[in-house]
Amino acid sequence: MRILKETTLEMATEAGNGILESEIVRGISIPLPEFQLEYVVEAELHIEFALMLPKKRGEKTQSEIADKLNTSYQ
């Protein structure tokens, strides 16, 4: 039974990451969760970064951030 539970969580993680990545690529805004689930399904690092970046960036453009870092926005 433990193997089934682990496999199910692995599949849920893979499916969730796929959905999140697809929504990010399509430019759809995804709100951060406001609750704790019984089972934690972690997003892959690049997806977490993409979800947190707009919140941390605020209203600044990529060009404005690049200027502060003395680099180009690309």
Predicted model as a PDB file, atoms N, CA, C, CB and O in Angstrom, pLDDT in the B-factor column:
MODEL        1                                                                  
ATOM      1  N   MET A   1       0.819  -1.193   0.000  1.00 59.00           N  
ATOM      2  CA  MET A   1       0.000   0.000   0.000  1.00 59.00           C  
ATOM      3  C   MET A   1       0.866   1.262   0.000  1.00 59.00           C  
ATOM      4  CB  MET A   1      -0.934  -0.004   1.204  1.00 59.00           C  
ATOM      5  O   MET A   1       0.497   2.264  -0.613  1.00 59.00           O  
ATOM      6  N   ARG A   2       2.022   1.219   0.687  1.00 68.00           N  
ATOM      7  CA  ARG A   2       2.927   2.370   0.740  1.00 68.00           C  
ATOM      8  C   ARG A   2       3.469   2.694  -0.649  1.00 68.00           C  
ATOM      9  CB  ARG A   2       4.088   2.099   1.713  1.00 68.00           C  
ATOM     10  O   ARG A   2       3.613   3.865  -1.001  1.00 68.00           O  
ATOM     11  N   ILE A   3       3.768   1.672  -1.432  1.00 71.00           N  
ATOM     12  CA  ILE A   3       4.278   1.888  -2.788  1.00 71.00           C  
ATOM     13  C   ILE A   3       3.218   2.589  -3.634  1.00 71.00           C  
ATOM     14  CB  ILE A   3       4.692   0.543  -3.443  1.00 71.00           C  
ATOM     15  O   ILE A   3       3.543   3.481  -4.418  1.00 71.00           O  
ATOM     16  N   LEU A   4       1.975   2.200  -3.483  1.00 76.00           N  
ATOM     17  CA  LEU A   4       0.878   2.826  -4.226  1.00 76.00           C  
ATOM     18  C   LEU A   4       0.772   4.308  -3.857  1.00 76.00           C  
ATOM     19  CB  LEU A   4      -0.464   2.098  -3.939  1.00 76.00           C  
ATOM     20  O   LEU A   4       0.605   5.156  -4.733  1.00 76.00           O  
ATOM     21  N   LYS A   5       0.869   4.620  -2.565  1.00 74.00           N  
ATOM     22  CA  LYS A   5       0.786   6.003  -2.115  1.00 74.00           C  
ATOM     23  C   LYS A   5       1.941   6.826  -2.682  1.00 74.00           C  
ATOM     24  CB  LYS A   5       0.787   6.069  -0.580  1.00 74.00           C  
ATOM     25  O   LYS A   5       1.726   7.941  -3.158  1.00 74.00           O  
ATOM     26  N   GLU A   6       3.168   6.290  -2.638  1.00 78.00           N  
ATOM     27  CA  GLU A   6       4.326   7.005  -3.176  1.00 78.00           C  
ATOM     28  C   GLU A   6       4.203   7.205  -4.679  1.00 78.00           C  
ATOM     29  CB  GLU A   6       5.614   6.250  -2.856  1.00 78.00           C  
ATOM     30  O   GLU A   6       4.512   8.281  -5.190  1.00 78.00           O  
ATOM     31  N   THR A   7       3.755   6.181  -5.385  1.00 83.00           N  
ATOM     32  CA  THR A   7       3.569   6.286  -6.831  1.00 83.00           C  
ATOM     33  C   THR A   7       2.512   7.331  -7.167  1.00 83.00           C  
ATOM     34  CB  THR A   7       3.175   4.926  -7.423  1.00 83.00           C  
ATOM     35  O   THR A   7       2.669   8.105  -8.111  1.00 83.00           O  
ATOM     36  N   THR A   8       1.447   7.346  -6.396  1.00 83.00           N  
ATOM     37  CA  THR A   8       0.380   8.319  -6.618  1.00 83.00           C  
ATOM     38  C   THR A   8       0.895   9.738  -6.406  1.00 83.00           C  
ATOM     39  CB  THR A   8      -0.809   8.039  -5.686  1.00 83.00           C  
ATOM     40  O   THR A   8       0.591  10.632  -7.195  1.00 83.00           O  
ATOM     41  N   LEU A   9       1.671   9.952  -5.347  1.00 82.00           N  
ATOM     42  CA  LEU A   9       2.230  11.288  -5.098  1.00 82.00           C  
ATOM     43  C   LEU A   9       3.211  11.691  -6.191  1.00 82.00           C  
ATOM     44  CB  LEU A   9       2.925  11.330  -3.733  1.00 82.00           C  
ATOM     45  O   LEU A   9       3.246  12.855  -6.590  1.00 82.00           O  
ATOM     46  N   GLU A  10       4.007  10.745  -6.680  1.00 85.00           N  
ATOM     47  CA  GLU A  10       4.931  11.045  -7.782  1.00 85.00           C  
ATOM     48  C   GLU A  10       4.156  11.444  -9.031  1.00 85.00           C  
ATOM     49  CB  GLU A  10       5.836   9.830  -8.084  1.00 85.00           C  
ATOM     50  O   GLU A  10       4.531  12.394  -9.718  1.00 85.00           O  
ATOM     51  N   MET A  11       3.082  10.727  -9.325  1.00 87.00           N  
ATOM     52  CA  MET A  11       2.264  11.034 -10.503  1.00 87.00           C  
ATOM     53  C   MET A  11       1.577  12.392 -10.340  1.00 87.00           C  
ATOM     54  CB  MET A  11       1.209   9.925 -10.734  1.00 87.00           C  
ATOM     55  O   MET A  11       1.482  13.162 -11.295  1.00 87.00           O  
ATOM     56  N   ALA A  12       1.099  12.684  -9.122  1.00 86.00           N  
ATOM     57  CA  ALA A  12       0.452  13.974  -8.873  1.00 86.00           C  
ATOM     58  C   ALA A  12       1.455  15.114  -9.040  1.00 86.00           C  
ATOM     59  CB  ALA A  12      -0.168  14.007  -7.458  1.00 86.00           C  
ATOM     60  O   ALA A  12       1.123  16.166  -9.586  1.00 86.00           O  
ATOM     61  N   THR A  13       2.680  14.901  -8.568  1.00 86.00           N  
ATOM     62  CA  THR A  13       3.722  15.915  -8.715  1.00 86.00           C  
ATOM     63  C   THR A  13       4.022  16.161 -10.187  1.00 86.00           C  
ATOM     64  CB  THR A  13       5.000  15.490  -7.974  1.00 86.00           C  
ATOM     65  O   THR A  13       4.114  17.309 -10.621  1.00 86.00           O  
ATOM     66  N   GLU A  14       4.174  15.095 -10.950  1.00 88.00           N  
ATOM     67  CA  GLU A  14       4.466  15.223 -12.383  1.00 88.00           C  
ATOM     68  C   GLU A  14       3.330  15.930 -13.114  1.00 88.00           C  
ATOM     69  CB  GLU A  14       4.712  13.840 -13.008  1.00 88.00           C  
ATOM     70  O   GLU A  14       3.573  16.808 -13.941  1.00 88.00           O  
ATOM     71  N   ALA A  15       2.091  15.550 -12.810  1.00 89.00           N  
ATOM     72  CA  ALA A  15       0.943  16.181 -13.463  1.00 89.00           C  
ATOM     73  C   ALA A  15       0.838  17.653 -13.079  1.00 89.00           C  
ATOM     74  CB  ALA A  15      -0.354  15.446 -13.095  1.00 89.00           C  
ATOM     75  O   ALA A  15       0.613  18.507 -13.937  1.00 89.00           O  
ATOM     76  N   GLY A  16       1.002  17.950 -11.786  1.00 86.00           N  
ATOM     77  CA  GLY A  16       0.912  19.334 -11.324  1.00 86.00           C  
ATOM     78  C   GLY A  16       1.980  20.209 -11.944  1.00 86.00           C  
ATOM     79  O   GLY A  16       1.703  21.333 -12.364  1.00 86.00           O  
ATOM     80  N   ASN A  17       3.209  19.698 -12.003  1.00 87.00           N  
ATOM     81  CA  ASN A  17       4.290  20.459 -12.621  1.00 87.00           C  
ATOM     82  C   ASN A  17       4.007  20.707 -14.097  1.00 87.00           C  
ATOM     83  CB  ASN A  17       5.624  19.725 -12.456  1.00 87.00           C  
ATOM     84  O   ASN A  17       4.276  21.796 -14.604  1.00 87.00           O  
ATOM     85  N   GLY A  18       3.469  19.716 -14.786  1.00 89.00           N  
ATOM     86  CA  GLY A  18       3.145  19.881 -16.203  1.00 89.00           C  
ATOM     87  C   GLY A  18       2.098  20.951 -16.419  1.00 89.00           C  
ATOM     88  O   GLY A  18       2.216  21.770 -17.330  1.00 89.00           O  
ATOM     89  N   ILE A  19       1.073  20.947 -15.585  1.00 87.00           N  
ATOM     90  CA  ILE A  19       0.007  21.947 -15.701  1.00 87.00           C  
ATOM     91  C   ILE A  19       0.555  23.342 -15.414  1.00 87.00           C  
ATOM     92  CB  ILE A  19      -1.157  21.619 -14.737  1.00 87.00           C  
ATOM     93  O   ILE A  19       0.301  24.281 -16.169  1.00 87.00           O  
ATOM     94  N   LEU A  20       1.304  23.475 -14.325  1.00 86.00           N  
ATOM     95  CA  LEU A  20       1.864  24.787 -13.971  1.00 86.00           C  
ATOM     96  C   LEU A  20       2.788  25.313 -15.064  1.00 86.00           C  
ATOM     97  CB  LEU A  20       2.627  24.700 -12.644  1.00 86.00           C  
ATOM     98  O   LEU A  20       2.713  26.482 -15.442  1.00 86.00           O  
ATOM     99  N   GLU A  21       3.654  24.444 -15.567  1.00 87.00           N  
ATOM    100  CA  GLU A  21       4.587  24.873 -16.609  1.00 87.00           C  
ATOM    101  C   GLU A  21       3.837  25.324 -17.860  1.00 87.00           C  
ATOM    102  CB  GLU A  21       5.561  23.737 -16.958  1.00 87.00           C  
ATOM    103  O   GLU A  21       4.204  26.323 -18.478  1.00 87.00           O  
ATOM    104  N   SER A  22       2.795  24.598 -18.231  1.00 88.00           N  
ATOM    105  CA  SER A  22       1.997  24.956 -19.397  1.00 88.00           C  
ATOM    106  C   SER A  22       1.322  26.314 -19.212  1.00 88.00           C  
ATOM    107  CB  SER A  22       0.946  23.879 -19.668  1.00 88.00           C  
ATOM    108  O   SER A  22       1.297  27.127 -20.135  1.00 88.00           O  
ATOM    109  N   GLU A  23       0.784  26.556 -18.035  1.00 86.00           N  
ATOM    110  CA  GLU A  23       0.111  27.829 -17.764  1.00 86.00           C  
ATOM    111  C   GLU A  23       1.104  28.986 -17.778  1.00 86.00           C  
ATOM    112  CB  GLU A  23      -0.615  27.775 -16.412  1.00 86.00           C  
ATOM    113  O   GLU A  23       0.787  30.070 -18.269  1.00 86.00           O  
ATOM    114  N   ILE A  24       2.302  28.761 -17.243  1.00 85.00           N  
ATOM    115  CA  ILE A  24       3.329  29.805 -17.236  1.00 85.00           C  
ATOM    116  C   ILE A  24       3.743  30.149 -18.661  1.00 85.00           C  
ATOM    117  CB  ILE A  24       4.556  29.357 -16.417  1.00 85.00           C  
ATOM    118  O   ILE A  24       3.855  31.325 -19.008  1.00 85.00           O  
ATOM    119  N   VAL A  25       3.970  29.139 -19.482  1.00 86.00           N  
ATOM    120  CA  VAL A  25       4.376  29.357 -20.875  1.00 86.00           C  
ATOM    121  C   VAL A  25       3.295  30.130 -21.632  1.00 86.00           C  
ATOM    122  CB  VAL A  25       4.658  28.006 -21.577  1.00 86.00           C  
ATOM    123  O   VAL A  25       3.605  30.968 -22.479  1.00 86.00           O  
ATOM    124  N   ARG A  26       2.039  29.851 -21.327  1.00 87.00           N  
ATOM    125  CA  ARG A  26       0.920  30.531 -21.993  1.00 87.00           C  
ATOM    126  C   ARG A  26       0.665  31.926 -21.427  1.00 87.00           C  
ATOM    127  CB  ARG A  26      -0.343  29.695 -21.868  1.00 87.00           C  
ATOM    128  O   ARG A  26      -0.173  32.663 -21.945  1.00 87.00           O  
ATOM    129  N   GLY A  27       1.391  32.291 -20.357  1.00 85.00           N  
ATOM    130  CA  GLY A  27       1.252  33.632 -19.786  1.00 85.00           C  
ATOM    131  C   GLY A  27       0.083  33.789 -18.843  1.00 85.00           C  
ATOM    132  O   GLY A  27      -0.326  34.912 -18.548  1.00 85.00           O  
ATOM    133  N   ILE A  28      -0.459  32.696 -18.368  1.00 84.00           N  
ATOM    134  CA  ILE A  28      -1.600  32.756 -17.460  1.00 84.00           C  
ATOM    135  C   ILE A  28      -1.098  32.978 -16.039  1.00 84.00           C  
ATOM    136  CB  ILE A  28      -2.452  31.458 -17.548  1.00 84.00           C  
ATOM    137  O   ILE A  28      -0.193  32.284 -15.574  1.00 84.00           O  
ATOM    138  N   SER A  29      -1.688  33.943 -15.360  1.00 81.00           N  
ATOM    139  CA  SER A  29      -1.291  34.261 -13.986  1.00 81.00           C  
ATOM    140  C   SER A  29      -1.815  33.178 -13.039  1.00 81.00           C  
ATOM    141  CB  SER A  29      -1.825  35.664 -13.565  1.00 81.00           C  
ATOM    142  O   SER A  29      -2.996  32.832 -13.063  1.00 81.00           O  
ATOM    143  N   ILE A  30      -0.923  32.657 -12.214  1.00 78.00           N  
ATOM    144  CA  ILE A  30      -1.288  31.597 -11.282  1.00 78.00           C  
ATOM    145  C   ILE A  30      -1.122  32.130  -9.867  1.00 78.00           C  
ATOM    146  CB  ILE A  30      -0.423  30.316 -11.507  1.00 78.00           C  
ATOM    147  O   ILE A  30      -0.013  32.497  -9.479  1.00 78.00           O  
ATOM    148  N   PRO A  31      -2.205  32.180  -9.084  1.00 78.00           N  
ATOM    149  CA  PRO A  31      -2.078  32.663  -7.714  1.00 78.00           C  
ATOM    150  C   PRO A  31      -1.323  31.652  -6.854  1.00 78.00           C  
ATOM    151  CB  PRO A  31      -3.463  32.943  -7.114  1.00 78.00           C  
ATOM    152  O   PRO A  31      -1.404  30.445  -7.081  1.00 78.00           O  
ATOM    153  N   LEU A  32      -0.591  32.158  -5.869  1.00 72.00           N  
ATOM    154  CA  LEU A  32       0.109  31.277  -4.946  1.00 72.00           C  
ATOM    155  C   LEU A  32      -0.911  30.650  -3.992  1.00 72.00           C  
ATOM    156  CB  LEU A  32       1.209  32.054  -4.158  1.00 72.00           C  
ATOM    157  O   LEU A  32      -1.906  31.290  -3.651  1.00 72.00           O  
ATOM    158  N   PRO A  33      -0.680  29.415  -3.559  1.00 72.00           N  
ATOM    159  CA  PRO A  33      -1.645  28.757  -2.671  1.00 72.00           C  
ATOM    160  C   PRO A  33      -1.733  29.465  -1.322  1.00 72.00           C  
ATOM    161  CB  PRO A  33      -1.263  27.287  -2.464  1.00 72.00           C  
ATOM    162  O   PRO A  33      -0.750  30.013  -0.822  1.00 72.00           O  
ATOM    163  N   GLU A  34      -2.927  29.440  -0.752  1.00 76.00           N  
ATOM    164  CA  GLU A  34      -3.155  30.073   0.537  1.00 76.00           C  
ATOM    165  C   GLU A  34      -3.498  29.058   1.620  1.00 76.00           C  
ATOM    166  CB  GLU A  34      -4.260  31.095   0.423  1.00 76.00           C  
ATOM    167  O   GLU A  34      -3.941  29.438   2.704  1.00 76.00           O  
ATOM    168  N   PHE A  35      -3.302  27.783   1.343  1.00 70.00           N  
ATOM    169  CA  PHE A  35      -3.662  26.758   2.306  1.00 70.00           C  
ATOM    170  C   PHE A  35      -2.635  25.634   2.264  1.00 70.00           C  
ATOM    171  CB  PHE A  35      -5.078  26.217   2.025  1.00 70.00           C  
ATOM    172  O   PHE A  35      -1.861  25.525   1.313  1.00 70.00           O  
ATOM    173  N   GLN A  36      -2.632  24.814   3.280  1.00 69.00           N  
ATOM    174  CA  GLN A  36      -1.711  23.683   3.366  1.00 69.00           C  
ATOM    175  C   GLN A  36      -2.482  22.401   3.092  1.00 69.00           C  
ATOM    176  CB  GLN A  36      -1.015  23.625   4.759  1.00 69.00           C  
ATOM    177  O   GLN A  36      -3.498  22.130   3.733  1.00 69.00           O  
ATOM    178  N   LEU A  37      -2.005  21.626   2.151  1.00 65.00           N  
ATOM    179  CA  LEU A  37      -2.636  20.351   1.843  1.00 65.00           C  
ATOM    180  C   LEU A  37      -2.125  19.269   2.786  1.00 65.00           C  
ATOM    181  CB  LEU A  37      -2.376  19.957   0.380  1.00 65.00           C  
ATOM    182  O   LEU A  37      -1.093  19.431   3.438  1.00 65.00           O  
ATOM    183  N   GLU A  38      -2.849  18.184   2.847  1.00 72.00           N  
ATOM    184  CA  GLU A  38      -2.412  17.065   3.682  1.00 72.00           C  
ATOM    185  C   GLU A  38      -1.134  16.459   3.133  1.00 72.00           C  
ATOM    186  CB  GLU A  38      -3.508  15.995   3.773  1.00 72.00           C  
ATOM    187  O   GLU A  38      -0.233  16.100   3.891  1.00 72.00           O  
ATOM    188  N   TYR A  39      -1.056  16.346   1.806  1.00 68.00           N  
ATOM    189  CA  TYR A  39       0.135  15.815   1.152  1.00 68.00           C  
ATOM    190  C   TYR A  39       0.761  16.926   0.338  1.00 68.00           C  
ATOM    191  CB  TYR A  39      -0.203  14.586   0.255  1.00 68.00           C  
ATOM    192  O   TYR A  39       0.098  17.541  -0.497  1.00 68.00           O  
ATOM    193  N   VAL A  40       2.017  17.181   0.574  1.00 70.00           N  
ATOM    194  CA  VAL A  40       2.711  18.243  -0.145  1.00 70.00           C  
ATOM    195  C   VAL A  40       3.205  17.709  -1.480  1.00 70.00           C  
ATOM    196  CB  VAL A  40       3.886  18.801   0.690  1.00 70.00           C  
ATOM    197  O   VAL A  40       3.912  16.703  -1.539  1.00 70.00           O  
ATOM    198  N   VAL A  41       2.829  18.389  -2.538  1.00 71.00           N  
ATOM    199  CA  VAL A  41       3.292  18.068  -3.881  1.00 71.00           C  
ATOM    200  C   VAL A  41       4.140  19.251  -4.313  1.00 71.00           C  
ATOM    201  CB  VAL A  41       2.090  17.792  -4.888  1.00 71.00           C  
ATOM    202  O   VAL A  41       3.618  20.334  -4.579  1.00 71.00           O  
ATOM    203  N   GLU A  42       5.442  19.043  -4.381  1.00 76.00           N  
ATOM    204  CA  GLU A  42       6.352  20.145  -4.649  1.00 76.00           C  
ATOM    205  C   GLU A  42       6.499  20.407  -6.140  1.00 76.00           C  
ATOM    206  CB  GLU A  42       7.706  19.860  -4.040  1.00 76.00           C  
ATOM    207  O   GLU A  42       6.550  19.487  -6.957  1.00 76.00           O  
ATOM    208  N   ALA A  43       6.563  21.689  -6.465  1.00 79.00           N  
ATOM    209  CA  ALA A  43       6.805  22.082  -7.850  1.00 79.00           C  
ATOM    210  C   ALA A  43       8.304  22.042  -8.117  1.00 79.00           C  
ATOM    211  CB  ALA A  43       6.225  23.500  -8.143  1.00 79.00           C  
ATOM    212  O   ALA A  43       9.116  22.204  -7.205  1.00 79.00           O  
ATOM    213  N   GLU A  44       8.656  21.824  -9.376  1.00 83.00           N  
ATOM    214  CA  GLU A  44      10.058  21.844  -9.759  1.00 83.00           C  
ATOM    215  C   GLU A  44      10.593  23.264  -9.582  1.00 83.00           C  
ATOM    216  CB  GLU A  44      10.247  21.353 -11.227  1.00 83.00           C  
ATOM    217  O   GLU A  44       9.835  24.233  -9.620  1.00 83.00           O  
ATOM    218  N   LEU A  45      11.901  23.374  -9.388  1.00 83.00           N  
ATOM    219  CA  LEU A  45      12.520  24.650  -9.059  1.00 83.00           C  
ATOM    220  C   LEU A  45      12.235  25.731 -10.098  1.00 83.00           C  
ATOM    221  CB  LEU A  45      14.005  24.470  -8.913  1.00 83.00           C  
ATOM    222  O   LEU A  45      11.926  26.864  -9.730  1.00 83.00           O  
ATOM    223  N   HIS A  46      12.332  25.403 -11.391  1.00 84.00           N  
ATOM    224  CA  HIS A  46      12.109  26.441 -12.409  1.00 84.00           C  
ATOM    225  C   HIS A  46      10.661  26.917 -12.409  1.00 84.00           C  
ATOM    226  CB  HIS A  46      12.483  25.914 -13.800  1.00 84.00           C  
ATOM    227  O   HIS A  46      10.386  28.062 -12.768  1.00 84.00           O  
ATOM    228  N   ILE A  47       9.740  26.057 -12.013  1.00 82.00           N  
ATOM    229  CA  ILE A  47       8.333  26.467 -11.940  1.00 82.00           C  
ATOM    230  C   ILE A  47       8.111  27.354 -10.721  1.00 82.00           C  
ATOM    231  CB  ILE A  47       7.401  25.230 -11.883  1.00 82.00           C  
ATOM    232  O   ILE A  47       7.415  28.366 -10.813  1.00 82.00           O  
ATOM    233  N   GLU A  48       8.690  26.990  -9.586  1.00 81.00           N  
ATOM    234  CA  GLU A  48       8.590  27.836  -8.393  1.00 81.00           C  
ATOM    235  C   GLU A  48       9.155  29.227  -8.676  1.00 81.00           C  
ATOM    236  CB  GLU A  48       9.335  27.188  -7.203  1.00 81.00           C  
ATOM    237  O   GLU A  48       8.571  30.236  -8.282  1.00 81.00           O  
ATOM    238  N   PHE A  49      10.293  29.268  -9.361  1.00 81.00           N  
ATOM    239  CA  PHE A  49      10.915  30.548  -9.700  1.00 81.00           C  
ATOM    240  C   PHE A  49       9.982  31.384 -10.569  1.00 81.00           C  
ATOM    241  CB  PHE A  49      12.256  30.323 -10.421  1.00 81.00           C  
ATOM    242  O   PHE A  49       9.804  32.577 -10.326  1.00 81.00           O  
ATOM    243  N   ALA A  50       9.392  30.763 -11.574  1.00 80.00           N  
ATOM    244  CA  ALA A  50       8.487  31.488 -12.477  1.00 80.00           C  
ATOM    245  C   ALA A  50       7.252  31.992 -11.745  1.00 80.00           C  
ATOM    246  CB  ALA A  50       8.067  30.590 -13.642  1.00 80.00           C  
ATOM    247  O   ALA A  50       6.710  33.038 -12.104  1.00 80.00           O  
ATOM    248  N   LEU A  51       6.798  31.271 -10.730  1.00 79.00           N  
ATOM    249  CA  LEU A  51       5.627  31.707  -9.965  1.00 79.00           C  
ATOM    250  C   LEU A  51       5.968  32.854  -9.011  1.00 79.00           C  
ATOM    251  CB  LEU A  51       5.047  30.532  -9.177  1.00 79.00           C  
ATOM    252  O   LEU A  51       5.146  33.744  -8.795  1.00 79.00           O  
ATOM    253  N   MET A  52       7.162  32.838  -8.447  1.00 79.00           N  
ATOM    254  CA  MET A  52       7.545  33.847  -7.472  1.00 79.00           C  
ATOM    255  C   MET A  52       8.093  35.130  -8.111  1.00 79.00           C  
ATOM    256  CB  MET A  52       8.571  33.273  -6.537  1.00 79.00           C  
ATOM    257  O   MET A  52       8.008  36.200  -7.508  1.00 79.00           O  
ATOM    258  N   LEU A  53       8.648  35.035  -9.309  1.00 78.00           N  
ATOM    259  CA  LEU A  53       9.288  36.184  -9.942  1.00 78.00           C  
ATOM    260  C   LEU A  53       8.368  37.402 -10.067  1.00 78.00           C  
ATOM    261  CB  LEU A  53       9.784  35.793 -11.304  1.00 78.00           C  
ATOM    262  O   LEU A  53       8.771  38.496  -9.671  1.00 78.00           O  
ATOM    263  N   PRO A  54       7.153  37.258 -10.600  1.00 77.00           N  
ATOM    264  CA  PRO A  54       6.303  38.447 -10.727  1.00 77.00           C  
ATOM    265  C   PRO A  54       5.999  39.100  -9.381  1.00 77.00           C  
ATOM    266  CB  PRO A  54       5.003  38.079 -11.414  1.00 77.00           C  
ATOM    267  O   PRO A  54       5.920  40.325  -9.296  1.00 77.00           O  
ATOM    268  N   LYS A  55       5.830  38.311  -8.346  1.00 76.00           N  
ATOM    269  CA  LYS A  55       5.545  38.866  -7.022  1.00 76.00           C  
ATOM    270  C   LYS A  55       6.741  39.656  -6.507  1.00 76.00           C  
ATOM    271  CB  LYS A  55       5.181  37.746  -6.031  1.00 76.00           C  
ATOM    272  O   LYS A  55       6.575  40.745  -5.957  1.00 76.00           O  
ATOM    273  N   LYS A  56       7.935  39.120  -6.680  1.00 77.00           N  
ATOM    274  CA  LYS A  56       9.141  39.796  -6.218  1.00 77.00           C  
ATOM    275  C   LYS A  56       9.475  41.013  -7.086  1.00 77.00           C  
ATOM    276  CB  LYS A  56      10.316  38.823  -6.210  1.00 77.00           C  
ATOM    277  O   LYS A  56       9.982  42.019  -6.592  1.00 77.00           O  
ATOM    278  N   ARG A  57       9.180  40.905  -8.393  1.00 78.00           N  
ATOM    279  CA  ARG A  57       9.517  41.975  -9.324  1.00 78.00           C  
ATOM    280  C   ARG A  57       8.592  43.170  -9.153  1.00 78.00           C  
ATOM    281  CB  ARG A  57       9.455  41.468 -10.757  1.00 78.00           C  
ATOM    282  O   ARG A  57       8.993  44.306  -9.409  1.00 78.00           O  
ATOM    283  N   GLY A  58       7.378  42.930  -8.731  1.00 81.00           N  
ATOM    284  CA  GLY A  58       6.411  44.015  -8.570  1.00 81.00           C  
ATOM    285  C   GLY A  58       6.035  44.599  -9.916  1.00 81.00           C  
ATOM    286  O   GLY A  58       5.772  43.863 -10.866  1.00 81.00           O  
ATOM    287  N   GLU A  59       6.010  45.894  -9.998  1.00 81.00           N  
ATOM    288  CA  GLU A  59       5.618  46.591 -11.226  1.00 81.00           C  
ATOM    289  C   GLU A  59       6.803  46.909 -12.127  1.00 81.00           C  
ATOM    290  CB  GLU A  59       4.892  47.869 -10.882  1.00 81.00           C  
ATOM    291  O   GLU A  59       6.625  47.524 -13.179  1.00 81.00           O  
ATOM    292  N   LYS A  60       8.007  46.506 -11.738  1.00 82.00           N  
ATOM    293  CA  LYS A  60       9.198  46.820 -12.531  1.00 82.00           C  
ATOM    294  C   LYS A  60       9.250  45.959 -13.794  1.00 82.00           C  
ATOM    295  CB  LYS A  60      10.477  46.612 -11.691  1.00 82.00           C  
ATOM    296  O   LYS A  60       8.836  44.800 -13.786  1.00 82.00           O  
ATOM    297  N   THR A  61       9.761  46.538 -14.867  1.00 81.00           N  
ATOM    298  CA  THR A  61       9.941  45.797 -16.111  1.00 81.00           C  
ATOM    299  C   THR A  61      11.276  45.057 -16.072  1.00 81.00           C  
ATOM    300  CB  THR A  61       9.874  46.748 -17.338  1.00 81.00           C  
ATOM    301  O   THR A  61      12.112  45.319 -15.207  1.00 81.00           O  
ATOM    302  N   GLN A  62      11.469  44.142 -17.002  1.00 78.00           N  
ATOM    303  CA  GLN A  62      12.740  43.437 -17.103  1.00 78.00           C  
ATOM    304  C   GLN A  62      13.880  44.424 -17.374  1.00 78.00           C  
ATOM    305  CB  GLN A  62      12.676  42.369 -18.214  1.00 78.00           C  
ATOM    306  O   GLN A  62      14.982  44.259 -16.851  1.00 78.00           O  
ATOM    307  N   SER A  63      13.617  45.437 -18.183  1.00 84.00           N  
ATOM    308  CA  SER A  63      14.639  46.445 -18.491  1.00 84.00           C  
ATOM    309  C   SER A  63      15.054  47.215 -17.244  1.00 84.00           C  
ATOM    310  CB  SER A  63      14.123  47.419 -19.555  1.00 84.00           C  
ATOM    311  O   SER A  63      16.241  47.473 -17.046  1.00 84.00           O  
ATOM    312  N   GLU A  64      14.098  47.585 -16.404  1.00 85.00           N  
ATOM    313  CA  GLU A  64      14.412  48.319 -15.179  1.00 85.00           C  
ATOM    314  C   GLU A  64      15.257  47.471 -14.225  1.00 85.00           C  
ATOM    315  CB  GLU A  64      13.121  48.765 -14.482  1.00 85.00           C  
ATOM    316  O   GLU A  64      16.196  47.972 -13.607  1.00 85.00           O  
ATOM    317  N   ILE A  65      14.924  46.209 -14.113  1.00 81.00           N  
ATOM    318  CA  ILE A  65      15.690  45.309 -13.255  1.00 81.00           C  
ATOM    319  C   ILE A  65      17.092  45.112 -13.820  1.00 81.00           C  
ATOM    320  CB  ILE A  65      14.971  43.950 -13.110  1.00 81.00           C  
ATOM    321  O   ILE A  65      18.069  45.113 -13.072  1.00 81.00           O  
ATOM    322  N   ALA A  66      17.195  44.944 -15.138  1.00 81.00           N  
ATOM    323  CA  ALA A  66      18.496  44.766 -15.779  1.00 81.00           C  
ATOM    324  C   ALA A  66      19.377  46.007 -15.570  1.00 81.00           C  
ATOM    325  CB  ALA A  66      18.317  44.480 -17.288  1.00 81.00           C  
ATOM    326  O   ALA A  66      20.578  45.880 -15.330  1.00 81.00           O  
ATOM    327  N   ASP A  67      18.789  47.190 -15.660  1.00 85.00           N  
ATOM    328  CA  ASP A  67      19.538  48.422 -15.428  1.00 85.00           C  
ATOM    329  C   ASP A  67      20.143  48.436 -14.019  1.00 85.00           C  
ATOM    330  CB  ASP A  67      18.625  49.647 -15.630  1.00 85.00           C  
ATOM    331  O   ASP A  67      21.302  48.812 -13.842  1.00 85.00           O  
ATOM    332  N   LYS A  68      19.359  48.026 -13.023  1.00 82.00           N  
ATOM    333  CA  LYS A  68      19.860  48.001 -11.646  1.00 82.00           C  
ATOM    334  C   LYS A  68      20.986  46.977 -11.473  1.00 82.00           C  
ATOM    335  CB  LYS A  68      18.718  47.689 -10.674  1.00 82.00           C  
ATOM    336  O   LYS A  68      21.862  47.148 -10.626  1.00 82.00           O  
ATOM    337  N   LEU A  69      20.956  45.908 -12.284  1.00 82.00           N  
ATOM    338  CA  LEU A  69      21.982  44.870 -12.209  1.00 82.00           C  
ATOM    339  C   LEU A  69      23.144  45.122 -13.171  1.00 82.00           C  
ATOM    340  CB  LEU A  69      21.365  43.518 -12.501  1.00 82.00           C  
ATOM    341  O   LEU A  69      24.073  44.320 -13.267  1.00 82.00           O  
ATOM    342  N   ASN A  70      23.075  46.259 -13.884  1.00 85.00           N  
ATOM    343  CA  ASN A  70      24.109  46.610 -14.892  1.00 85.00           C  
ATOM    344  C   ASN A  70      24.293  45.517 -15.929  1.00 85.00           C  
ATOM    345  CB  ASN A  70      25.450  46.882 -14.207  1.00 85.00           C  
ATOM    346  O   ASN A  70      25.417  45.113 -16.225  1.00 85.00           O  
ATOM    347  N   THR A  71      23.202  45.049 -16.472  1.00 86.00           N  
ATOM    348  CA  THR A  71      23.228  44.017 -17.499  1.00 86.00           C  
ATOM    349  C   THR A  71      22.095  44.280 -18.496  1.00 86.00           C  
ATOM    350  CB  THR A  71      23.098  42.594 -16.865  1.00 86.00           C  
ATOM    351  O   THR A  71      21.267  45.164 -18.272  1.00 86.00           O  
ATOM    352  N   SER A  72      22.055  43.532 -19.574  1.00 81.00           N  
ATOM    353  CA  SER A  72      20.940  43.683 -20.525  1.00 81.00           C  
ATOM    354  C   SER A  72      19.779  42.795 -20.076  1.00 81.00           C  
ATOM    355  CB  SER A  72      21.386  43.315 -21.986  1.00 81.00           C  
ATOM    356  O   SER A  72      19.984  41.816 -19.359  1.00 81.00           O  
ATOM    357  N   TYR A  73      18.589  43.131 -20.491  1.00 71.00           N  
ATOM    358  CA  TYR A  73      17.427  42.361 -20.053  1.00 71.00           C  
ATOM    359  C   TYR A  73      17.375  40.967 -20.668  1.00 71.00           C  
ATOM    360  CB  TYR A  73      16.164  43.106 -20.394  1.00 71.00           C  
ATOM    361  O   TYR A  73      16.671  40.097 -20.155  1.00 71.00           O  
ATOM    362  N   GLN A  74      18.117  40.735 -21.772  1.00 71.00           N  
ATOM    363  CA  GLN A  74      18.119  39.413 -22.383  1.00 71.00           C  
ATOM    364  C   GLN A  74      18.960  38.464 -21.578  1.00 71.00           C  
ATOM    365  CB  GLN A  74      18.623  39.475 -23.813  1.00 71.00           C  
ATOM    366  O   GLN A  74      19.085  37.293 -21.936  1.00 71.00           O  
TER     367      GLN A  74                                                      
ENDMDL                                                                          
END                                                                             
